Amino acid sequence: MSKTVNGHASEGSSTTNGISPKITFYTSHLCPWAHRTAITLRELSLPYEEVIIPLDRPREPWYLEINPRGLVPSIRISNGVLEDEIISESAIASTFLADTFPKSEFYPKSHESPTSGLTRARMAFFVDTWLTKVNTMMHSILKAEGEEKERLGKELVDAVRKEIEPLLEGAGPFFGGSGVMTFADAMTAPFVIRYRAFGENGLMPASMLKGLDALPNYGKWSKAICAQESVTYVFDGPDIAKRMMDRIAKMKSEAN
């Protein structure tokens, strides 16, 4: 299934030699990694054709020709210089888009100012910290039950308090004191909004959600993230939570 998604007016131009880019985005609305690139496309105001790749069945041969790993996301781009180039993996595709269609407040160009390199480095460190110190706990919490789920939820709150809360000092409400979404926010937002959806549906402890909301910096930041149109426009929390419940139930049934 494919559809065309129109971008909004943005600063500067996305054209190359007067030619507008043609972008095809291969994605799944269920995948948090693909969600990262969806947010990036939206924040950069880039029009694209969206092709949904079902993740609950073997990949079609035509998609394996695009991405032999069979994963999402992938993008195909032509712009008068590039011709049907394929870029896969969420961080790589998103960085490519942000570098190719620069928007200063989202992701500054390397030499845009004397501090641009530092800004990019701090964004990268924030995303790495989230993925390695916090997000690794998510699936263990989802699979756990009872007291074990509560204990793991508390550990996640403790990790966010120790590792993430200091990096969000001065959030305005987005990363680095920005009043608008940044690349660092886009790379972490799919997980932030899933924590909330899963906490509201019992997949993750309600106490965990309460503990996260009580953190001054994280609470303000996550509230802004979850209200951002670029984050919510493809996100159906109840449906994603139900599908995750079904997936976990199936895994537990097959393990017995």
C-alpha positions in Angstrom: 0.0 0.0 0.0 1.4 3.4 -0.9 0.3 7.0 -0.5 1.7 10.4 -1.0 2.4 12.5 2.0 2.8 16.2 1.5 5.4 18.3 3.4 4.8 21.7 4.8 6.5 24.9 3.8 10.0 25.0 5.2 13.0 27.3 5.4 15.3 27.3 2.4 14.7 25.0 -0.5 14.7 21.2 -0.9 15.4 21.4 -4.6 18.6 20.5 -6.3 19.3 22.5 -9.5 15.7 23.4 -9.4 14.5 19.8 -9.3 12.4 18.7 -6.3 13.4 15.5 -4.7 11.4 12.3 -5.3 11.4 10.3 -2.1 9.9 6.9 -1.5 9.7 5.9 2.1 9.4 2.1 2.9 8.1 1.9 6.4 5.7 0.3 9.0 3.7 2.4 11.4 4.3 -0.3 14.0 8.1 0.0 14.0 9.7 2.5 16.3 12.9 2.6 14.2 11.0 3.5 11.1 9.1 6.1 13.1 12.3 7.9 13.6 12.7 8.5 9.9 9.0 9.4 9.6 9.5 12.1 12.2 12.6 13.4 10.4 10.8 13.6 7.0 7.9 15.5 8.7 10.2 17.9 10.5 12.1 18.7 7.3 8.8 19.3 5.5 9.7 16.8 2.7 7.0 15.3 0.5 7.3 11.6 0.0 5.5 8.5 -1.2 4.9 6.1 1.6 5.0 2.3 1.0 3.9 0.2 4.0 5.9 -3.0 4.4 3.9 -5.7 6.5 6.1 -7.0 9.2 4.0 -10.0 10.1 4.9 -12.1 7.1 8.0 -12.9 5.0 9.2 -10.0 2.9 8.2 -9.9 -0.8 11.1 -10.5 -3.2 10.7 -7.0 -4.6 11.4 -5.4 -1.2 14.4 -7.7 -0.6 15.9 -6.3 -3.8 15.6 -2.8 -2.1 16.8 -3.9 1.3 18.3 -7.4 1.4 18.0 -7.4 5.2 14.2 -7.0 4.9 14.1 -4.4 7.5 12.4 -1.0 7.7 13.0 1.9 7.1 14.5 2.3 3.7 14.3 5.4 1.4 14.7 5.7 -2.3 15.7 9.1 -3.5 16.2 10.9 -6.8 16.9 14.6 -7.1 18.5 15.4 -10.4 22.0 14.4 -9.1 21.1 11.2 -7.2 19.2 8.6 -9.1 17.2 6.0 -7.3 19.7 5.7 -4.5 18.7 3.5 -1.6 19.5 4.4 2.0 18.5 2.0 4.8 18.5 1.9 8.6 16.8 4.6 10.6 19.8 6.6 12.0 21.6 6.5 8.7 18.6 7.4 6.6 17.6 10.2 9.0 21.1 11.6 9.1 21.3 11.6 5.3 18.0 13.5 5.1 19.0 16.0 7.7 22.4 16.6 6.0 20.9 16.7 2.5 18.0 19.0 3.3 19.4 21.1 6.2 17.2 22.9 8.7 19.4 24.8 11.2 17.2 24.4 14.3 16.7 20.7 13.6 20.2 19.6 12.8 22.9 22.2 12.1 25.3 21.8 9.2 28.8 20.8 10.4 30.4 24.1 9.6 27.4 26.4 10.0 28.9 28.0 13.1 31.8 27.6 15.4 29.6 25.5 17.8 27.8 23.4 15.2 30.1 20.4 15.6 29.6 20.5 19.3 25.8 20.7 19.0 25.9 17.6 16.7 28.2 15.8 19.1 25.9 16.5 22.1 22.9 15.3 20.1 24.7 12.1 19.2 25.8 11.5 22.8 22.2 12.0 24.0 20.8 9.5 21.5 23.5 7.0 22.3 22.9 7.4 26.1 19.1 6.8 25.5 19.7 3.7 23.4 22.4 2.1 25.5 21.5 3.1 29.1 17.6 3.2 29.0 16.0 1.6 26.0 17.7 -1.8 26.4 15.4 -2.3 29.4 12.1 -2.0 27.5 11.6 -5.5 26.2 12.5 -7.1 29.6 9.8 -4.9 31.2 7.2 -5.8 28.5 7.8 -9.6 29.1 7.9 -9.4 32.9 4.9 -9.8 35.2 3.9 -8.7 38.7 6.7 -7.7 41.1 9.4 -8.3 38.5 7.7 -5.8 36.1 7.5 -3.2 38.9 11.1 -3.8 39.9 12.3 -3.4 36.3 10.1 -0.3 35.8 11.8 1.3 38.8 15.2 0.5 37.4 14.3 2.2 34.2 13.2 5.3 36.1 16.4 5.3 38.0 18.4 5.0 34.8 16.5 8.0 33.3 17.1 10.0 36.5 20.8 9.2 36.4 21.6 9.3 32.7 19.0 11.3 30.8 17.7 13.9 33.3 21.0 15.8 33.5 21.3 15.9 29.7 17.8 17.6 29.5 18.8 20.4 31.8 17.5 23.6 30.2 15.2 21.8 27.8 13.1 24.5 26.1 11.1 22.1 26.1 13.1 20.2 23.5 16.7 19.0 23.6 19.4 21.6 24.1 17.1 24.4 25.1 15.4 24.4 21.7 11.8 25.6 21.3 11.3 23.3 18.3 12.0 19.6 17.7 15.6 18.6 17.1 17.3 15.6 15.6 18.1 14.3 19.0 14.4 14.4 19.9 13.4 12.7 16.6 15.7 9.8 17.3 14.3 9.1 20.8 10.6 10.2 20.4 9.3 6.9 19.1 10.4 5.2 22.3 9.2 8.0 24.6 5.7 7.9 23.2 5.6 4.1 23.3 6.6 4.1 27.0 3.5 6.3 27.6 1.2 4.2 25.5 2.4 1.0 27.1 2.2 2.5 30.6 -1.4 3.5 30.0 -2.3 0.0 28.8 -0.6 -2.0 31.5 2.3 -3.3 29.4 4.7 -1.2 31.4 4.0 -0.3 35.0 1.8 2.7 35.7 4.2 3.4 38.6 7.1 3.7 36.0 5.1 6.2 34.0 4.3 8.2 37.2 8.0 8.1 38.2 9.1 9.4 34.8 6.5 12.2 34.8 7.8 13.3 38.2 11.3 14.0 36.9 11.3 17.8 36.2 13.3 17.8 33.0 12.2 14.5 31.5 8.6 15.2 32.4 8.5 18.5 30.6 10.4 17.1 27.6 8.4 13.9 27.2 5.1 15.9 27.4 6.3 18.1 24.6 7.5 15.1 22.6 4.1 13.3 22.9 2.2 16.4 21.8 4.3 17.0 18.7 2.4 16.5 15.4 5.4 15.0 13.6 5.4 12.3 16.3 1.7 11.6 16.6 0.5 11.7 13.0 1.4 8.0 12.3 1.2 6.8 15.9 -1.9 4.8 17.1 -1.1 4.1 20.7 -4.0 1.7 21.6 -3.4 -0.3 18.4 0.3 -0.6 18.9 -0.2 -1.6 22.5 -2.8 -4.3 21.6 -0.5 -5.7 18.9 2.4 -5.8 21.5 0.2 -7.6 24.0 -0.8 -10.2 21.4 2.9 -10.6 20.4 4.0 -11.1 24.0 1.2 -13.6 24.7 2.2 -15.6 21.6 5.8 -15.6 22.7 4.9 -16.9 26.1 2.6 -19.5 24.7 5.3 -20.8 22.3 7.8 -20.9 25.2 5.6 -23.2 27.3 
